Every structure is written in C-alpha cells, then in structure tokens.
Amino acid sequence: MRVLAIAAVKGGVGKTTTAVNLAYLSAISGRRTLIIDLDPQGAAAYLLRVRGSEKESPADGQAHATEIPLLDVLPAPAGWMVSGDGLDASLPDPFWLRTTVEAIGDWYDEIILDCPPGLTDLSDGVIALAAALLVPLIPSPLSVRTLESLHDRIASLDCGNPHVLPFFSMVDRRRKLHRDLIEHVQLTRPETLSAPVPYSADVERMGAVLAPVARYAPGCAAAHAYESIWAELDVRLAQRQPPRRGEPTDQQSCAS
C-alpha cells in the first residue's frame, strides 16, 4: 500500500481535480485504488459519481464504489463526530485517518488523500502518513511562497518525512509571468514535477461531465499532463531510498 496526499496551503489550486485524475490513472493501470475525501465539501465523491451502496471493506464499512473499476471513494466522517478535545471539529480527525489507513492496508494498492487547504492538525496527520505530498501551485509568487510554509511545517514536526513534489496547475502558457515563474521554480527546485497542467476548458467541464478529464477527453493537453505527472511520480518514488533493514520509519516512530 502506498499513501499519496494532494495537499496545499492555499485553496483553489486544483487539488481535487488532481486527486480524481491521478486516482483514475492508478485504477486503469490495475491498482486497487481508494480516494479518501478529507475535504468537507466532498467534491471528489461528487466528481466520481459515487454509488449509493456501500462497498464491503474494513473502512468503517463506508467506502463507495465508483463507475470506474478498482476505484473507490471513502468520504471522511464529519470532524465533530470523531474529533478529540482540542482538535478542529470542522475537519476530519487525524486519528481516525491513521487508524482507517492502517485497517485497509491489505485492501488497496494506492490510497490518495484529497486534503482541504491549510496547515492544521489534520495536515500534520497527513504528513506523518504519506509517502509523498503532491503540491499543486498556480503560477503566481504568492502561491509559490506557500511552499515554504509547508516545508517549515514539516520541519517542525517530529515525525513524517514525505517526498514533497510540487507541480504547476492552471497554467496559461501565453502569459510571460507564468512561463518565467515556472522556469525559475523548476531550475531552483529540482523536485518540481516537469509537466504543468494547463488552464483548460476541458478541466472545467469535469463539474458538468462528472468524470476525470483523462477519461472523457484523453487526447487533451490536461490529460497528457496528468499522465506525465503520474509516470514521473512513480519514477521519483522508486528512486527514493527505502529505510535500512531493521531501521524504523518516521511513521513507525511517530506511531510508537
């Protein structure tokens, strides 16, 4: 099981769109895939037309099948239902997230976390669980600055060492500011994924079509960008050195 999180400090940068399209690409490659929809808006479940019936699984019995084979969605319970004292009750409980992921490890090959924006107790829990944080950025200086905030948050925690992989979203190549900023960030931050996702009417149609753009418009530029991101992600994570035999991972140290 591999846990990937689509996370960003700023909202409106394409997190859910990315989560849905990457989950689709994972499923059609033959991997048993689950999106955990951590955003209170529930957009991932809406875009994937989750069925009313619940799927037999250990995920609190609440994982829903989609029309796409091997792809399920688990909407997180409202925070006030499970949150402990001192946690933001408007967001899902990070302890619920950890225990759920541990319970379903044998059922899925890929778990993709569609995270709400911000730096919260929930995002700290995600950092401790995820093998990688995919961070969509829109090509503006303010959006790029939020990446520093995320790195500072990770450094301040005692557990979790995810691979932070930013990429650009909602890109208009006709704008010089977009082109120059993308070139600068890709040169100065080699961890940045190479394929920017264009600002596209095809992506905007997801809310009407209720399907991944890679499914209903597979030949468009945005679909090709998501395919490139998914392929590069696999390569980047495969190159990352695993812990030595007998050495606890940061996540194990955190859980102990």
Protein Blocks (a to p, Z undefined) as FASTA:
>chain_A
ZZdddddfbghiopmmmmmmmmmmmmmnopacddddfbfnlmmmmmnopafbdcddfelo
laccdfbehiacdddddfklmpcehiafkbccfklmmmmmmmmmmmpmbdcddddedjdf
klmmmmmmpmbdcddddddfklmmmmmmmmmmmmmpcgdjdddddddehiafkbmklmmm
mmmmmmmmmmbcfbdcdddfklmmmmmnopafklmmmmbmklmmmmmmmmmmmmmmmmpc
cddehiacfklmmmZZ
